[in-house]
Amino acid sequence: MYTPIFTEVAKENWAESESFKLDTEKNLLFSTKYNIRGIPTTLVFYKGKLVENQSGVMQKQNIKALIQKYL
C-alpha cells in the first residue's frame, strides 16, 4: 500500500538520493537500533545521521514536504 506512493515521490524528487525497503523481522538489529515499532516506518537520514522517524503511511504531499526539508 505504501510502496507505490513512496516510489512515485522518490522518482519525482530524489535525483541525488537513495531509498531502501527493509524487512524488519529479518533485520532485528536495525529495527532495534532505530527504534522501529510500527510498519511502515519512514526513516530519513541526512549527512549520515537520522533526522526523521515517521511511523505509519504518509500521504504523498507529506512525503514531499519531508523530502524538501533536506534538499
Beta strands, then each sheet from edge to edge (+ up, - down):
strand 1: 41-46
strand 2: 49-55
sheet 1: 1+ 2-
end
